[in-house]
Amino acid sequence: MNKKLVEIEYHEKQDEIFFADDVRFKVIAKGRRFGLTRGMINYVIERALNGKGEKILWVDTTYPNIQRYIERYAMPILKNLPKGYMDWNKSRNEIKLFTEKEAIIDFRSADRPENIEGFGYNLIIINEAGIILKNENLWLETIRPMMLDYKADAIIGGTPKGKKYKGKEHLFYKLF
């Protein structure tokens, strides 16, 4: 997929999640320490390097988590790209990858939903969905409409936080 600009590895279950079937929406309920976040970072990088000019949104709980994921998981892979293939705007939480077409990965925090809105994407990742999707409106009013422009794929994953939240069926549980 990435023409081997960088070597990206997955463990067996990650490989199954990301490549075993060709569906647009994947909802993954997993336990702690499975490695889903690292697997999703790997997958996002691979999608961004496919040369198609992918627009990717990563939604997570907080900006400090996003910064750590970029620094600990993405940068060790991206630093191996040839010079000029990558630009990381740390203040905007944005990574651009330059292959046949420019790809962009926007990292946004669910604690500031107003900063998520406004663009269309080819792929949307929701990490820590058990926490993020407690706010059902974030999905209904912000994320889902952004899937329309490019008929986006979505990977929604996290550790379940129960079947109900505030007396209603938890959205992550419902989607799963």
Backbone torsions as a table, in degrees:
resi	resn	phi	psi	omega
1	MET	NA	-45.6	-176.7
2	ASN	-97.0	16.5	180.0
3	LYS	53.2	27.2	175.5
4	LYS	56.3	37.3	171.9
5	LEU	-65.6	-33.5	175.4
6	VAL	-141.9	154.1	178.0
7	GLU	-89.7	124.9	179.7
8	ILE	-124.6	128.3	-177.5
9	GLU	-117.0	150.4	177.6
10	TYR	-131.6	148.9	170.4
11	HIS	-81.7	169.6	-170.9
12	GLU	-53.2	-45.5	-177.9
13	LYS	-71.2	-35.4	175.3
14	GLN	-63.0	-44.5	178.6
15	ASP	-56.9	-42.3	177.9
16	GLU	-61.0	-45.9	-178.0
17	ILE	-63.3	-47.1	-171.6
18	PHE	-87.5	-23.0	-172.0
19	PHE	-129.5	-6.7	-174.5
20	ALA	-71.2	-31.6	-179.9
21	ASP	-136.5	164.3	-176.2
22	ASP	-113.5	72.1	178.5
23	VAL	-115.9	153.1	-177.8
24	ARG	-76.2	-34.0	-174.8
25	PHE	-118.9	127.5	176.8
26	LYS	-127.7	127.5	176.7
27	VAL	-118.3	118.9	-173.4
28	ILE	-118.2	113.5	172.6
29	ALA	-99.2	122.7	-174.8
30	LYS	-139.2	171.1	177.2
31	GLY	-90.6	173.1	177.2
32	ARG	-62.6	149.5	173.6
33	ARG	66.0	24.4	177.4
34	PHE	-74.3	-33.1	-176.5
35	GLY	98.7	20.7	-178.4
36	LEU	-66.2	-42.5	-178.8
37	THR	-59.8	-48.4	179.0
38	ARG	-62.2	-43.3	178.3
39	GLY	-61.0	-41.1	179.4
40	MET	-67.4	-39.3	175.6
41	ILE	-59.7	-46.6	178.6
42	ASN	-57.4	-46.8	-178.4
43	TYR	-63.7	-42.0	179.4
44	VAL	-61.5	-44.3	178.9
45	ILE	-62.6	-44.5	179.2
46	GLU	-61.0	-43.7	178.1
47	ARG	-62.8	-40.9	-178.5
48	ALA	-68.0	-26.5	-179.3
49	LEU	-91.0	6.4	-174.9
50	ASN	-76.7	-3.9	176.5
51	GLY	84.6	2.8	-176.5
52	LYS	-95.8	0.1	-179.8
53	GLY	72.6	41.1	-177.6
54	GLU	-61.3	142.9	171.7
55	LYS	-111.4	118.8	-171.5
56	ILE	-125.6	135.9	176.3
57	LEU	-114.7	129.3	174.6
58	TRP	-113.8	118.9	177.9
59	VAL	-109.1	130.1	-179.2
60	ASP	-137.1	177.3	-173.4
61	THR	-68.6	-49.3	-175.4
62	THR	-142.6	158.4	177.8
63	TYR	-64.1	-39.1	176.7
64	PRO	-58.9	-38.1	175.7
65	ASN	-62.7	-44.2	179.5
66	ILE	-58.2	-48.0	-180.0
67	GLN	-57.8	-44.2	179.7
68	ARG	-64.7	-42.4	179.8
69	TYR	-62.8	-42.1	178.8
70	ILE	-62.9	-49.8	-176.3
71	GLU	-67.9	-40.4	-174.5
72	ARG	-88.4	-31.1	-175.3
73	TYR	-109.2	-46.7	-175.2
74	ALA	-78.5	-47.8	-174.2
75	MET	-62.2	-37.5	176.6
76	PRO	-59.9	-26.9	175.9
77	ILE	-83.5	-49.2	-173.1
78	LEU	-67.1	-27.6	179.5
79	LYS	-66.3	-14.9	178.6
80	ASN	-88.5	-3.3	176.3
81	LEU	-69.5	151.0	174.0
82	PRO	-59.2	150.4	-179.0
83	LYS	-54.5	135.4	177.5
84	GLY	91.6	-1.4	-179.2
85	TYR	-88.8	-12.4	-172.0
86	MET	-143.6	143.6	172.0
87	ASP	-136.2	128.5	177.6
88	TRP	-114.8	114.5	174.8
89	ASN	-94.6	96.4	-173.6
90	LYS	-62.7	-38.5	-177.7
91	SER	-70.4	-27.2	179.0
92	ARG	-98.9	-1.6	-176.7
93	ASN	50.5	57.8	-174.8
94	GLU	-139.6	130.9	175.2
95	ILE	-116.3	130.0	174.3
96	LYS	-112.1	135.8	177.0
97	LEU	-121.1	132.8	-173.2
98	PHE	-111.3	103.6	172.9
99	THR	-121.7	-135.8	177.6
100	GLU	-57.4	-40.1	175.0
101	LYS	-132.0	147.0	-180.0
102	GLU	-67.4	130.1	174.6
103	ALA	-109.0	152.4	179.3
104	ILE	-134.5	138.7	175.0
105	ILE	-120.1	113.4	176.4
106	ASP	-95.8	127.9	175.4
107	PHE	-106.5	122.0	-177.4
108	ARG	-130.4	151.1	-176.9
109	SER	-101.9	136.0	178.7
110	ALA	-70.2	-15.9	179.1
111	ASP	-76.5	-8.1	174.2
112	ARG	-134.2	69.9	-175.2
113	PRO	-55.4	-29.7	-179.1
114	GLU	-63.8	-20.5	178.7
115	ASN	-86.3	-4.0	-179.7
116	ILE	-89.7	-34.9	-170.2
117	GLU	-67.2	156.0	166.2
118	GLY	118.7	-14.7	-175.7
119	PHE	-128.2	164.4	173.7
120	GLY	-105.3	153.2	-175.2
121	TYR	-138.5	155.4	173.2
122	ASN	-86.5	-29.7	-178.5
123	LEU	-142.7	132.9	175.8
124	ILE	-123.1	128.1	178.2
125	ILE	-110.5	129.2	171.2
126	ILE	-117.0	109.1	179.0
127	ASN	-95.9	146.6	-177.0
128	GLU	59.7	47.3	-176.3
129	ALA	-62.0	-28.1	177.8
130	GLY	-61.5	-29.0	177.7
131	ILE	-90.7	-51.6	-173.7
132	ILE	-62.6	-42.3	-174.3
133	LEU	-82.2	10.4	166.6
134	LYS	-63.0	-30.0	175.5
135	ASN	-92.1	89.0	-177.0
136	GLU	-60.0	-32.8	-179.7
137	ASN	-65.5	-29.0	177.1
138	LEU	-58.7	-42.3	177.7
139	TRP	-71.5	-51.0	-173.0
140	LEU	-68.6	-41.2	-171.8
141	GLU	-101.0	-21.3	-175.0
142	THR	-113.2	-58.3	-171.6
143	ILE	-76.8	-51.4	-176.0
144	ARG	-56.5	-43.1	178.1
145	PRO	-61.7	-28.9	-179.3
146	MET	-73.8	-8.1	179.6
147	MET	-83.5	-13.4	-172.3
148	LEU	-73.9	-39.6	-173.8
149	ASP	-55.9	-43.0	-174.9
150	TYR	-119.1	14.5	-177.3
151	LYS	51.1	59.0	-169.6
152	ALA	-65.2	148.0	166.2
153	ASP	-81.6	157.5	176.9
154	ALA	-140.6	136.9	171.1
155	ILE	-121.7	118.1	-176.8
156	ILE	-118.3	117.2	-175.0
157	GLY	-144.2	154.2	176.4
158	GLY	165.7	-176.6	176.8
159	THR	-91.2	125.5	-179.5
160	PRO	-58.4	144.4	179.1
161	LYS	-117.5	32.0	178.5
162	GLY	107.3	164.5	-179.5
163	LYS	-82.4	-23.0	-177.3
164	LYS	-128.0	151.1	173.4
165	TYR	-141.1	124.0	-177.5
166	LYS	52.1	42.5	174.9
167	GLY	81.1	-7.8	179.5
168	LYS	-109.7	157.9	175.7
169	GLU	-61.0	128.2	-179.1
170	HIS	-62.9	132.8	-176.1
171	LEU	-60.3	-40.3	179.6
172	PHE	-61.6	-42.1	177.5
173	TYR	-62.8	-43.8	-178.4
174	LYS	-63.1	-44.7	-179.3
175	LEU	-67.1	-36.0	179.7
176	PHE	-68.8	NA	NA
